Amino acid sequence: MSEAPLERTETGARPAGEGWFVLNVRDAQWFESELGFYTQFEGETARFPELGIGLGILRPGEPSAMYHGEDAQEDFLVLSGACS
């Protein structure tokens, strides 16, 4: 498999095709909504068929309202702070 090109946007970089890629989370395309800040590591055409990786930043006291169930496995990793 070849390397996917990275497309630069106003809000960061994202893969612009199929293939592997290396992308520092600091350089990734970030979005802000009423649910906080988030990035998905996928482009509009480059999708991981059986794996989804996303990062979300919750401010103190904000709920994680983007929860949805998965068919096989689902994991959460808290890098700082605590879940309650």
Stockholm file with secondary structure:
# STOCKHOLM 1.0

chainA/1-84         MSEAPLERTETGARPAGEGWFVLNVRDAQWFESELGFYTQFEGETARFPELGIGLGILRPGEPSAMYHGEDAQEDFLVLSGACS
#=GR chainA/1-84 SS CCBCCEEEETTEEEECSSSBCCCCGGGBCCEEETTEEEECSCCSSCCCSSCCCCEEECCTTCCCTTCCCCSSCCCCCCCSSCCC
#=GC SS_cons        CCBCCEEEETTEEEECSSSBCCCCGGGBCCEEETTEEEECSCCSSCCCSSCCCCEEECCTTCCCTTCCCCSSCCCCCCCSSCCC
//
